[in-house]
Amino acid sequence: MSVQLLRVYLDDLGFGERDYAIGHDADDRHCLVRDGDQWVVYFSERGARWDEVSFDCEKVACMFMLGLFTQRYVERWPRHGSGRTR
């Protein structure tokens, strides 16, 4: 997965630039940036990086960030009592 495809998936989940930043730091958002030879995912708040995780490759960093937002999606719109069965 690439950062371009990550943007598509996040958009499909209903998240926009108010929720994340890719390629740059933005306050009160989850960020994915390239830092030297590493890809770094973190939450930015008042210039500080919280819960920072580094990866050697773009694909793994993107999958990690997608996982964070997939979890937020499920927490935001739980499907309890939807009547659906598998």
Backbone hydrogen bonds, N-H to C=O, Kabsch-Sander energy under -0.5 kcal/mol:
donor,donor_aa,acceptor,acceptor_aa,energy
6,L,2,S,-2.4
7,R,3,V,-2.0
8,V,4,Q,-1.3
9,Y,5,L,-2.3
10,L,6,L,-2.8
11,D,7,R,-2.3
12,D,8,V,-2.4
13,L,9,Y,-1.6
14,G,11,D,-1.4
15,F,10,L,-2.7
19,D,16,G,-2.4
20,Y,16,G,-1.1
21,A,30,H,-2.3
23,G,32,L,-3.5
28,D,44,S,-2.1
29,R,26,A,-0.8
29,R,44,S,-0.8
30,H,19,D,-1.7
31,C,42,Y,-3.5
32,L,21,A,-2.2
33,V,40,V,-2.4
35,D,33,V,-0.5
35,D,38,Q,-3.0
38,Q,35,D,-1.6
39,W,55,F,-2.8
40,V,33,V,-3.2
41,V,53,V,-2.7
42,Y,31,C,-1.9
43,F,50,W,-2.8
44,S,29,R,-2.8
44,S,42,Y,-0.5
45,E,48,A,-2.3
48,A,45,E,-2.1
50,W,43,F,-3.1
50,W,48,A,-0.6
53,V,41,V,-2.5
55,F,39,W,-2.6
61,A,57,C,-1.8
62,C,58,E,-2.7
63,M,59,K,-2.3
64,F,60,V,-2.3
65,M,61,A,-2.4
66,L,62,C,-2.7
67,G,63,M,-2.1
68,L,64,F,-1.9
69,F,65,M,-2.0
70,T,66,L,-2.4
71,Q,67,G,-2.2
72,R,68,L,-1.9
73,Y,69,F,-2.3
74,V,70,T,-2.3
75,E,71,Q,-2.4
76,R,72,R,-2.2
77,W,73,Y,-2.4
82,S,79,R,-1.5
